[in-house]
Amino acid sequence: MNRNINMSDISDGRLYELNDMVKADCGDCKGCHTCCTGMGSSVVLDPLDIYNMTKHLNASFEKLLQDKLELNVADGIVLPNLKMEAASDACGFLDENGRCSIHPARPSVCRLFPLGRIYENGGFKYFLQVHECVNSNRSKVKVKKWIDTPDLQKNQKFVCDWHYFLKKVSEHIIESGDDSFAKKANMAILTTFFVTPYDLSKDFYEQFYERFESVEQMC
């Protein structure tokens, strides 16, 4: 999502790369799940998140939409996000002990926290959100260890390509005011990248880029 923010208000003023040390380690978040509550629709999911969730839970995207996920519009584009429980305002994947029940397949936003990404010059870097985590006794950890994401080189390319693709589509939707294009683009993005099942026995990135090429040309 595009956000107009002042980095000095939310970060420590530094930008981090994968091999940098950052004060983000919360000690396994024992006894705390504050960051998993009251998030509204802000934990937006990408195709890799859905691939990992459907594989880990052996459940289709449509099945997850019945209670754990929902669809919302972000900058003119319809995308899935984690759904908060009505009674507790907590993520639907928290177990009875307040622990993440899908931790190995948790979304990229959750893997990053309390880090965020800032996109610029066709790439991105990481920043530390200084007001988001209530644990003030964090220790330093290398960024790539903290985000705990396999195939980092492939992942970094995917993150960039997905972000800048959505940015271009969003800008066209907003600037053109073309409702027919917006509907066509949203249907293509949802159907191609989320609804159509992935072969969970095969590499995600190869499948993503096969789909990406066709939708990118259309949009």
Wavefront OBJ file of the C-alpha trace (Angstrom):
o trace
v 0.000 0.000 0.000
v 1.096 3.538 -0.652
v 1.473 5.546 2.525
v 2.439 9.162 3.051
v 4.570 8.976 6.185
v 7.412 10.861 7.788
v 10.136 8.309 8.431
v 11.562 10.341 11.292
v 8.263 9.920 13.156
v 8.115 6.130 12.935
v 11.705 4.855 12.622
v 15.133 5.178 14.178
v 16.256 7.124 11.120
v 18.249 4.260 9.591
v 17.705 2.061 6.565
v 18.836 -1.543 6.790
v 19.941 -4.241 4.358
v 19.993 -8.007 4.788
v 23.411 -8.246 6.457
v 22.880 -5.328 8.845
v 22.241 -5.779 12.551
v 18.987 -4.307 13.849
v 17.407 -4.146 17.304
v 14.364 -6.252 16.428
v 14.613 -9.532 18.363
v 11.747 -9.712 20.877
v 12.909 -12.894 22.609
v 10.328 -15.138 20.924
v 7.505 -12.806 22.032
v 6.828 -14.997 25.070
v 3.610 -13.960 26.803
v 2.858 -11.236 24.252
v 0.732 -11.058 21.109
v -0.087 -7.354 21.085
v 1.073 -6.984 17.486
v -1.438 -9.682 16.460
v -4.461 -7.697 17.654
v -6.252 -4.604 16.438
v -4.594 -4.682 13.024
v -7.801 -4.138 11.065
v -7.171 -4.901 7.401
v -3.546 -3.752 7.419
v -1.863 -7.171 7.086
v -2.179 -7.376 3.311
v -1.118 -10.687 1.771
v 0.847 -11.405 -1.383
v 0.786 -14.530 -3.601
v 3.679 -16.146 -1.708
v 1.779 -15.753 1.552
v -1.195 -17.583 0.056
v 1.017 -20.309 -1.402
v 2.606 -20.901 2.015
v -0.706 -20.823 3.895
v -2.558 -23.164 1.564
v 0.366 -25.585 1.625
v 0.776 -25.509 5.402
v -2.944 -25.812 6.141
v -3.890 -28.013 3.179
v -6.753 -25.600 2.496
v -7.763 -23.662 -0.597
v -7.780 -19.882 -0.827
v -11.590 -19.954 -0.972
v -11.672 -22.031 2.222
v -9.464 -19.534 4.049
v -11.717 -16.701 2.918
v -14.592 -18.277 4.828
v -13.180 -17.276 8.217
v -9.450 -16.471 8.362
v -8.997 -14.022 5.488
v -11.014 -11.280 3.836
v -10.823 -9.056 0.768
v -10.422 -5.295 0.912
v -9.506 -2.495 -1.461
v -6.004 -1.057 -1.071
v -5.169 1.849 -3.389
v -7.816 0.771 -5.881
v -6.777 -2.897 -5.920
v -8.665 -5.730 -4.244
v -6.279 -7.840 -2.172
v -6.598 -10.400 0.642
v -5.644 -9.605 4.216
v -5.675 -11.333 7.592
v -9.067 -11.089 9.268
v -9.387 -10.049 12.893
v -11.825 -11.986 15.075
v -14.949 -9.968 15.897
v -14.950 -10.771 19.627
v -11.238 -10.410 20.427
v -10.069 -8.172 17.558
v -7.176 -10.619 17.253
v -5.793 -12.504 14.270
v -7.836 -15.629 13.562
v -4.669 -17.733 13.499
v -3.816 -17.168 17.172
v -4.269 -20.279 19.296
v -5.708 -20.434 22.814
v -2.311 -19.493 24.267
v -1.961 -16.415 22.109
v 0.648 -18.043 19.885
v 0.683 -18.105 16.079
v -0.724 -21.431 14.885
v 0.789 -21.013 11.404
v 4.191 -19.642 12.434
v 6.181 -21.589 9.793
v 3.822 -20.182 7.127
v 3.228 -16.751 8.639
v 2.818 -13.842 6.175
v 5.758 -11.692 5.148
v 4.398 -8.693 7.088
v 4.494 -10.797 10.246
v 7.987 -12.102 9.466
v 9.247 -8.547 9.155
v 7.680 -7.045 12.270
v 8.830 -4.753 13.840
v 10.647 -4.043 10.582
v 8.970 -2.527 7.555
v 9.986 -1.960 3.951
v 10.527 1.356 2.225
v 10.518 1.268 -1.580
v 12.657 3.602 -3.644
v 14.620 3.639 -6.909
v 13.136 0.341 -8.081
v 14.188 -1.527 -4.974
v 13.605 -1.456 -1.224
v 15.318 -1.376 2.136
v 14.174 -2.189 5.647
v 13.461 0.190 8.502
v 12.746 -0.338 12.197
v 9.297 0.721 13.413
v 10.145 2.177 16.805
v 6.606 2.651 18.174
v 4.902 -0.562 17.063
v 6.385 -3.229 19.352
v 5.598 -2.851 23.068
v 8.718 -4.828 24.042
v 11.394 -2.222 24.747
v 14.044 -4.801 25.656
v 14.818 -6.020 22.151
v 18.224 -7.376 21.179
v 20.166 -7.041 17.945
v 19.834 -9.604 15.170
v 20.920 -9.752 11.549
v 18.071 -8.679 9.257
v 18.173 -11.797 7.063
v 18.062 -14.043 10.130
v 15.138 -12.130 11.602
v 12.918 -12.271 8.512
v 13.595 -16.030 8.247
v 12.711 -16.325 4.541
v 14.091 -19.092 2.288
v 15.536 -18.332 -1.165
v 16.239 -14.725 -0.249
v 17.590 -13.703 -3.651
v 14.459 -14.951 -5.392
v 12.306 -13.477 -2.657
v 13.844 -10.012 -2.922
v 13.167 -9.956 -6.671
v 9.611 -11.182 -6.166
v 8.889 -8.555 -3.490
v 10.096 -5.784 -5.801
v 8.294 -7.035 -8.897
v 5.012 -7.522 -7.047
v 5.146 -4.127 -5.333
v 6.002 -2.100 -8.429
v 3.505 -4.012 -10.569
v 0.690 -3.220 -8.124
v 1.898 0.383 -7.925
v 1.648 0.818 -11.709
v -1.802 -0.757 -11.871
v -3.001 1.312 -8.906
v -1.737 4.550 -10.439
v -3.515 3.795 -13.710
v -6.775 2.951 -11.954
v -6.713 6.127 -9.880
v -5.484 8.509 -12.582
v -7.652 7.202 -15.426
v -10.862 6.707 -13.454
v -11.547 3.828 -15.841
v -13.973 1.560 -13.976
v -13.924 -1.109 -16.671
v -10.133 -1.370 -16.504
v -10.246 -1.448 -12.698
v -12.720 -4.358 -12.735
v -10.755 -6.240 -15.395
v -7.427 -5.723 -13.643
v -8.765 -6.692 -10.225
v -10.422 -9.813 -11.572
v -7.218 -10.830 -13.361
v -5.053 -10.234 -10.281
v -7.366 -12.088 -7.900
v -8.032 -15.010 -10.227
v -4.492 -15.469 -11.505
v -2.444 -14.943 -8.352
v -4.776 -16.016 -5.553
v -7.817 -18.068 -6.574
v -6.156 -20.346 -9.144
v -4.391 -23.052 -7.089
v -0.627 -23.420 -7.216
v 1.062 -26.770 -7.612
v 2.312 -27.074 -4.046
v 4.893 -29.691 -5.030
v 6.653 -27.206 -7.324
v 8.662 -24.038 -6.784
v 6.467 -21.002 -6.091
v 8.604 -18.458 -7.930
v 8.594 -20.338 -11.246
v 4.808 -20.565 -11.152
v 4.427 -16.940 -10.114
v 6.480 -15.591 -13.003
v 4.607 -17.711 -15.528
v 1.416 -16.039 -14.329
v 3.047 -12.651 -13.872
v 4.098 -12.299 -17.513
v 0.587 -12.765 -18.874
v -1.137 -10.480 -16.359
v 1.549 -7.799 -16.588
v 1.001 -7.506 -20.346
v -2.761 -7.355 -19.939
v -2.630 -4.678 -17.241
l 1 2 3 4 5 6 7 8 9 10 11 12 13 14 15 16 17 18 19 20 21 22 23 24 25 26 27 28 29 30 31 32 33 34 35 36 37 38 39 40 41 42 43 44 45 46 47 48 49 50 51 52 53 54 55 56 57 58 59 60 61 62 63 64 65 66 67 68 69 70 71 72 73 74 75 76 77 78 79 80 81 82 83 84 85 86 87 88 89 90 91 92 93 94 95 96 97 98 99 100 101 102 103 104 105 106 107 108 109 110 111 112 113 114 115 116 117 118 119 120 121 122 123 124 125 126 127 128 129 130 131 132 133 134 135 136 137 138 139 140 141 142 143 144 145 146 147 148 149 150 151 152 153 154 155 156 157 158 159 160 161 162 163 164 165 166 167 168 169 170 171 172 173 174 175 176 177 178 179 180 181 182 183 184 185 186 187 188 189 190 191 192 193 194 195 196 197 198 199 200 201 202 203 204 205 206 207 208 209 210 211 212 213 214 215 216 217 218 219
